[in-house]
């Protein structure tokens, strides 16, 4: 028996999984990989971020016609121009939802989304003519929506999106629909368009606490490999992010404090210059043992004690050389260590002063330390060493105007606890392995703006460059901020108008009819048209369903679709009586 093409299509809003337990899930993953979990702590904010566009200042999609919006390709190069029509077949959505009505001046084809929303406000709230005038005024609302060609490519309203995407009131409204709404049976808004309007109208949140990560190497330099090598060196010396007021263990503490105060958290995922901010969904901190893998951050001279007459003097020299290497790793121009050879000769080891990478010099220091420990000159201090994995789940942005929400991403970080000292200890990955799996967008951070992964991999495969370890994707975020996800227009320019425009939008999201069932019917119709074996009973069932949703549908669109096949003509007679 062939499958029924007319089975009902259900659209279920994506809601937070109340039964999810991030600690249990991540602990199980590690234990399955052979890692012994010692303890797990978590802060779950209990929300799933709603994806939304950046609203870059260069294009401002809400403020310009779609024919002028150019999406970027994954590699950052200019892509195709955008023509948004997520709801074909819904009344008045032929092309970017132009409004056609005898009572309201139509929105021209290719008009901007803000023009359509202004038309909707004018029709639905005729008493708000002062608001309509402000929304239409080049010196009013539109002044912030004019494209700025000189703006940074990543400049936009990401903090605003990070805030509204976790706002409980907006979550409830958006999660009640999958496709969109039709207001007054004539003005449609897709769920994606509503997300774009929220990004324009929602106020920028006031932040209650900010913590910055420092001492990650990010100076402009000739070779990206040297940037990687400098950060790998700092990690091996336990100095990556050193000098910050924000140690790795404070991520969980800050999240816990924010949740207790009814606040949310945003992270600046890029460890270099500020580029974007992402809303945090949950944080998990797992202490673990993994005997198969040594941590990147090694035991340095700070954690050693002299245990022989020669030990005290040797240990002081070792500390001095480590400080010298730390200083070099934070400079623009790497250079060889001056104290490496004297350390080797003091142990009776041969010394060949060859130009080496910084991380290779760090490895040489670690080897010198190992030999000194074998000879009994130095020994480990009493500080207990515990490794941690830190998982941060956060929301991501989607393409302009898309209704569906993208799944969140998870950043996996590592740090080392040595007594009371907490140091970032990112896992280094061989270039050969990275070339196999590729980089995510978050891996391509601004510290390595000139790091062409594809080119590097091609050169590696040809044998032109040696394999090396890189830690780009494991670098910790630059900044954490806490805030309350609630619309507060107190300090907004034109606060009165902007607040009223936002409130009108929220009213429409709650009061206008949801056209999800109509969109589901159109999906069914498409399948039915393609089914040459469709029988009269199935056509009858389709007709019944059509009558339930016909008020949302564009008869002209239906006719054009149904006329494409002989089977469609059969359906047209049943649906439209023609």
C-alpha positions in Angstrom: 0.0 0.0 0.0 1.4 3.4 -1.0 1.8 6.0 1.7 -0.9 8.6 2.1 0.3 11.9 0.9 -2.4 13.8 2.7 -1.5 12.9 6.2 -1.6 15.9 8.5 1.6 17.8 8.8 2.2 19.0 12.4 4.3 22.0 13.3 5.5 21.8 16.9 7.3 24.8 18.4 10.8 24.1 19.7 10.7 24.6 23.4 13.5 24.2 26.0 14.0 20.6 27.0 13.0 20.6 30.7 14.3 17.1 31.1 17.8 17.8 29.8 20.7 17.4 32.2 23.9 18.9 30.7 26.1 17.6 33.5 24.9 14.1 33.1 25.1 14.2 29.3 28.6 15.6 29.2 29.9 13.3 32.0 28.5 10.3 30.1 30.3 11.4 26.9 33.6 11.7 28.8 33.2 8.4 30.6 32.4 6.7 27.3 35.7 8.0 26.0 37.6 6.4 29.0 37.9 9.6 31.1 37.2 9.3 34.8 34.9 12.1 36.0 35.7 13.4 39.5 32.9 15.9 39.8 30.5 18.0 37.7 28.9 21.3 38.3 26.5 23.2 36.1 24.4 26.3 35.7 21.5 25.8 33.3 19.6 29.1 32.5 16.7 27.0 31.3 16.3 28.7 27.9 17.2 28.0 24.3 18.4 31.0 22.4 16.3 32.0 19.4 18.6 32.4 16.4 18.5 35.8 14.6 20.5 37.8 12.1 23.3 40.2 13.1 21.6 43.2 11.5 25.0 44.4 10.3 25.3 48.1 9.9 26.7 47.7 6.4 23.5 46.4 4.9 20.8 46.7 7.6 18.4 44.2 6.0 15.3 45.5 7.9 16.0 49.0 6.6 16.7 48.4 2.9 15.0 46.6 0.1 15.8 42.9 -0.3 17.2 43.5 -3.7 20.0 45.5 -2.0 20.9 42.9 0.6 23.8 40.7 -0.3 24.4 37.6 1.8 28.0 36.5 2.5 29.4 33.2 1.5 30.8 30.9 4.2 34.3 32.1 3.3 33.3 35.7 3.9 33.2 36.7 0.2 30.1 38.6 -1.1 27.3 36.2 -2.1 24.1 36.5 -3.9 21.4 39.2 -3.4 18.6 38.1 -1.1 15.0 37.8 -2.2 13.0 36.9 0.8 9.7 35.1 0.5 9.4 32.4 3.1 5.6 32.1 2.8 4.7 31.6 -0.9 1.0 31.0 -1.2 0.1 32.9 1.9 -2.2 35.9 1.1 -0.3 39.0 -0.1 3.1 37.4 0.1 3.8 37.1 -3.7 7.1 39.0 -3.4 8.5 40.1 -0.1 5.0 40.3 1.3 3.8 43.4 -0.6 0.4 44.5 0.9 -2.4 44.9 -1.6 -5.6 46.4 -0.3 -8.2 49.0 -1.2 -8.0 50.4 2.3 -4.2 50.7 2.7 -1.6 52.1 0.3 0.2 49.0 -1.0 3.9 48.4 -0.2 5.9 48.3 -3.4 7.5 45.1 -4.5 11.0 44.9 -3.0 10.2 47.3 -0.2 12.0 47.0 3.0 10.6 45.1 6.0 10.4 48.2 8.1 8.2 49.8 5.4 5.9 46.8 5.5 5.7 47.0 9.3 5.0 50.8 9.2 2.1 50.0 6.8 0.8 47.4 9.2 1.0 49.8 12.2 -0.8 52.5 10.1 -3.6 50.1 9.3 -4.0 48.3 12.6 -3.5 51.3 14.9 -4.9 54.4 13.1 -4.7 56.4 16.3 -0.9 56.1 16.2 -0.2 58.6 13.4 2.6 60.2 15.3 4.3 56.8 15.6 3.8 56.1 11.9 5.3 59.5 11.1 8.4 58.7 13.3 8.8 55.3 11.7 8.7 56.8 8.2 11.0 59.8 9.0 14.6 59.7 7.7 15.5 61.6 10.9 13.4 59.3 13.1 13.5 55.6 13.2 15.1 55.3 9.8 18.2 57.3 10.8 19.7 54.2 12.4 18.7 51.9 9.5 20.7 53.7 6.8 23.5 51.4 5.5 27.0 52.5 6.5 29.5 51.2 4.0 32.4 52.3 6.2 31.2 50.1 9.1 33.1 47.0 10.1 31.8 43.8 8.4 30.9 42.4 11.8 29.4 45.5 13.2 25.8 45.2 14.2 23.2 44.6 16.9 24.4 41.2 18.2 24.0 42.2 21.8 20.4 43.2 21.2 19.7 39.8 19.6 21.5 38.1 22.5 19.1 39.8 24.9 15.7 39.5 23.2 16.3 35.8 22.2 16.2 34.9 25.9 13.4 37.3 26.9 10.7 35.0 28.4 7.9 37.1 26.9 9.3 36.9 23.3 10.1 33.3 23.8 6.5 32.5 24.5 5.3 34.5 21.5 7.7 33.2 19.0 7.5 29.6 20.2 3.7 29.6 19.6 4.3 29.7 15.8 6.5 27.9 13.3 5.8 29.9 10.1 4.2 33.3 10.9 1.1 35.4 11.3 -1.5 37.1 9.1 -2.8 40.4 10.5 -6.3 41.5 9.6 -6.3 38.8 6.9 -4.1 40.9 4.7 -0.7 41.7 6.1 1.6 38.6 6.6 4.8 38.4 8.6 6.9 35.3 8.7 8.5 34.2 11.9 11.8 35.2 10.4 10.6 38.7 9.7 9.4 39.1 13.2 12.8 38.1 14.5 14.4 40.8 12.3 12.0 43.5 13.6 12.7 42.5 17.2 16.4 43.0 16.5 15.7 46.6 15.4 13.2 47.5 18.1 14.5 45.7 21.2 16.5 48.0 23.5 20.2 47.4 24.1 20.5 45.7 27.5 22.3 47.4 30.4 25.1 45.0 31.6 25.5 44.5 35.3 28.9 42.7 35.3 31.7 42.4 32.8 34.8 40.2 32.9 37.6 40.3 30.4 40.3 37.7 29.5 43.8 39.1 29.1 47.2 37.9 28.0 46.2 36.0 24.9 48.6 36.7 22.1 46.8 38.7 19.4 49.4 41.2 18.0 49.5 41.5 14.2 52.3 39.3 13.0 53.6 38.1 9.6 52.9 34.4 10.0 49.7 33.0 11.5 51.7 30.0 12.6 53.7 32.2 14.9 50.4 33.5 16.5 49.4 29.9 17.2 52.8 29.1 18.5 52.9 32.0 20.9 49.6 31.0 22.4 50.6 27.4 22.6 53.8 28.5 24.4 51.8 30.5 26.9 49.5 27.5 27.5 52.5 25.2 28.2 53.9 27.7 30.7 50.5 28.1 32.4 50.3 31.7 31.4 47.6 31.8 28.8 45.1 34.4 30.0 47.5 35.1 32.9 47.1 38.5 34.7 43.3 38.5 34.1 40.8 39.3 36.7 38.9 36.4 35.3 40.2 32.9 35.9 38.6 29.8 34.3 36.7 28.7 37.4 35.0 32.1 37.6 32.9 31.3 34.5 30.7 28.9 36.4 30.6 31.2 39.5 29.6 34.2 37.4 26.9 32.2 35.7 25.6 30.9 39.0 25.4 34.4 40.5 23.7 35.7 37.4 21.0 33.0 37.5 20.4 33.6 41.2 19.7 37.3 40.4 17.4 36.4 37.5 20.0 37.5 35.0 21.4 36.0 31.8 24.9 35.8 30.3 26.5 36.8 27.0 29.9 35.7 25.8 32.2 37.3 23.3 33.3 34.1 21.8 36.2 35.6 19.9 39.4 35.9 22.0 40.8 38.7 19.9 39.1 42.0 19.1 35.4 42.2 19.9 33.4 40.8 17.1 30.2 39.1 18.2 28.3 38.2 21.3 26.4 35.0 21.9 23.6 34.3 24.5 24.6 31.5 27.0 22.2 28.7 27.6 24.2 26.6 30.1 27.7 26.1 31.5 29.1 22.8 32.7 32.4 22.4 34.6 33.8 18.8 34.9 36.9 17.9 37.0 38.4 14.7 35.6 41.3 12.3 35.3 42.6 11.1 32.0 45.8 9.2 32.3 46.1 8.7 28.5 46.6 12.4 27.8 49.0 14.9 29.4 47.7 18.4 29.8 49.1 21.2 27.6 49.9 23.3 30.7 52.9 21.6 32.2 54.3 21.7 35.7 56.4 24.8 35.7 59.2 26.0 38.0 56.6 27.8 40.1 55.2 24.4 41.2 58.6 22.9 41.9 60.9 22.9 45.0 64.7 22.5 45.2 65.6 19.2 46.8 69.4 19.3 46.6 72.3 21.7 47.1 72.3 22.4 43.4 68.5 22.6 43.3 67.9 26.0 44.6 70.2 27.8 42.2 69.0 25.7 39.3 65.4 26.3 40.1 66.0 30.1 40.1 67.6 29.9 36.7 64.7 27.8 35.4 62.2 30.4 36.7 64.1 33.2 35.0 64.2 31.4 31.7 60.5 30.7 31.9 59.8 34.3 32.6 61.9 35.3 29.6 60.0 32.9 27.4 56.7 34.2 28.7 57.8 37.7 27.9 58.9 36.8 24.4 55.6 35.0 23.7 53.8 38.2 24.4 56.0 40.3 22.0 55.5 41.1 18.4 58.8 39.4 17.2 59.7 36.0 18.6 63.4 35.3 19.3 65.5 32.5 20.7 65.9 32.2 24.5 69.3 33.4 25.8 69.2 31.3 28.9 68.3 27.9 27.4 71.9 26.8 26.7 73.3 27.7 30.1 70.5 25.6 31.7 71.4 22.6 29.6 75.1 22.9 30.2 74.5 23.2 34.0 73.1 19.7 33.7 75.9 18.5 31.6 73.7 18.3 28.5 74.9 19.2 25.0 73.7 22.6 23.7 73.3 23.5 20.0 71.8 27.0 19.8 69.5 26.5 16.8 66.6 28.8 15.9 63.5 27.1 17.3 59.8 27.9 17.5 58.7 29.2 20.9 56.7 26.1 21.7 59.7 24.0 20.8 61.8 26.0 23.3 59.0 25.5 25.9 59.3 21.7 25.2 63.1 22.0 25.7 62.5 23.6 29.1 60.1 20.8 30.0 62.7 18.3 29.1 65.4 20.1 31.1 63.0 20.1 34.1 62.4 16.3 33.7 66.2 15.6 33.7 66.6 17.8 36.8 63.8 15.8 38.6 65.4 12.5 37.6 68.7 13.7 39.2 66.9 14.7 42.3 67.8 18.4 42.0 64.1 19.4 42.1 60.8 17.7 42.9 57.1 18.4 42.6 55.6 20.7 45.1 52.6 19.7 47.3 50.0 21.4 45.2 47.3 19.1 43.9 46.8 19.1 40.2 43.2 18.6 38.8 42.2 18.9 35.1 38.8 20.5 34.1 36.7 20.6 31.0 34.5 23.6 30.6 31.5 23.4 28.3 29.6 26.5 27.3 26.4 26.1 25.3 25.3 29.3 23.4 23.0 30.5 20.7 24.1 31.2 17.1 22.9 33.6 14.4 21.0 32.4 11.3 20.6 33.9 7.8 18.5 36.9 7.3 14.8 36.4 7.7 14.8 32.7 8.3 11.9 31.4 10.5 13.5 28.2 11.8 15.9 28.4 14.7 19.4 27.0 14.3 20.6 24.6 17.0 23.0 26.1 19.5 26.8 25.5 19.6 28.9 24.2 22.4 32.4 25.5 23.2 34.7 23.0 24.9 37.6 24.4 26.8 40.2 23.0 29.2 41.9 24.4 32.3 44.2 23.1 35.0 43.9 23.6 38.7 47.3 23.6 40.5 46.5 24.2 44.2 44.8 27.6 44.2 46.1 28.5 40.8 43.7 28.1 37.8 45.2 28.3 34.3 43.7 27.8 30.9 45.1 24.6 29.4 43.6 24.4 25.8 44.0 21.1 24.0 46.4 21.4 21.1 45.3 19.8 17.8 47.7 18.7 15.1 47.2 20.6 11.8 46.9 17.2 10.1 43.8 16.5 12.2 42.3 19.9 11.6 42.7 19.4 7.8 40.6 16.3 8.2 37.7 17.8 10.0 37.8 21.5 9.1 37.3 24.7 11.2 34.0 26.1 12.4 33.3 29.8 12.3 34.2 30.2 15.9 37.6 28.6 15.2 38.4 31.2 12.7 38.7 34.0 15.2 40.2 37.4 14.7 43.6 36.4 16.2 44.1 34.5 13.0 42.4 36.7 10.5 45.0 35.8 7.9 45.0 32.1 8.7 43.8 30.4 5.5 43.0 26.9 6.7 42.4 25.5 3.2 45.7 27.0 1.9 47.6 25.7 5.0 46.1 22.2 4.6 47.0 22.2 0.9 50.6 23.1 1.6 50.7 20.5 4.4 49.4 17.7 2.1 52.0 18.6 -0.5 54.8 18.4 2.2 55.7 22.1 1.9 55.2 22.7 5.6 55.5 20.4 8.6 52.7 19.3 10.8 52.3 21.5 13.9 49.9 21.8 16.8 47.3 24.6 16.8 44.9 25.7 19.5 42.7 28.3 17.7 39.4 26.5 18.3 40.2 25.9 21.9 41.0 29.5 22.9 38.7 30.8 25.6 36.2 33.6 25.0 37.4 37.2 25.5 34.5 38.5 27.5 31.5 37.5 29.7 28.7 39.9 30.5 25.5 39.5 32.6 22.2 41.3 32.1 18.5 41.0 32.5 16.6 39.8 29.5 13.7 42.3 29.7 12.9 45.2 27.5 14.0 48.4 29.2 13.7 51.6 27.0 14.8 54.0 29.8 18.1 55.1 28.1 17.1 54.5 24.5 17.1 57.4 22.0 13.4 58.3 21.1 12.4 56.0 23.9 8.7 56.8 23.8 8.3 56.0 20.1 10.6 53.0 20.1 8.8 51.5 23.1 5.4 51.9 21.5 6.6 50.4 18.2 8.0 47.4 20.1 4.8 47.0 22.1 2.7 47.2 18.9 4.8 44.4 17.4 4.4 42.3 20.5 0.6 42.8 20.4 0.5 41.7 16.8 2.6 38.6 17.6 0.1 37.7 20.3 -3.2 38.7 18.6 -2.8 38.1 14.8 -3.8 34.7 13.4 -1.0 32.1 13.0 -0.9 30.7 9.5 1.1 27.6 10.3 -1.8 25.3 9.3 -2.1 27.0 6.0 1.6 26.6 5.3 1.3 22.9 6.2 -1.7 22.6 3.8 0.5 24.1 1.0 3.1 21.5 1.7 0.5 18.8 1.4 -0.8 20.3 -1.8 2.6 20.2 -3.4 2.8 16.5 -2.6 -0.7 15.9 -3.9 0.0 17.6 -7.2 3.0 15.4 -7.7 1.0 12.2 -6.9 -0.3 10.8 -10.2 -2.2 8.1 -8.4 -4.2 10.5 -6.2 -7.8 9.1 -5.8 -11.1 10.9 -5.3 -11.2 10.3 -1.5 -7.8 11.9 -1.1 -8.9 14.9 -3.1 -12.0 15.1 -1.0 -10.0 15.1 2.2 -7.8 17.9 0.7 -10.9 20.0 -0.1 -12.1 19.7 3.5 -8.7 20.8 4.8 -8.6 23.7 2.3 -11.9 25.1 3.6 -10.3 25.3 7.1 -7.3 27.4 6.0 -8.5 29.1 2.8 -8.8 32.5 4.5 -4.9 32.6 4.7 -4.3 31.5 1.1 -3.7 33.4 -2.1 -6.1 32.1 -4.8 -3.8 33.4 -7.6 -0.9 31.4 -6.3 -3.0 28.3 -6.0 -4.3 28.6 -9.6 -0.7 29.0 -11.0 0.5 26.0 -9.0 -2.5 23.8 -9.8 -2.3 24.5 -13.5 1.2 23.0 -13.7 -0.1 19.4 -14.1 -3.2 17.5 -15.1 -3.4 16.2 -11.6 -3.4 19.7 -10.3 -6.3 20.6 -12.6 -8.4 17.8 -11.0 -7.6 19.3 -7.5 -8.4 22.8 -8.7 -11.9 21.8 -9.6 -12.5 20.4 -6.1 -10.8 23.2 -4.2 -11.9 26.3 -6.2 -15.0 25.0 -7.9 -13.5 25.7 -11.3 
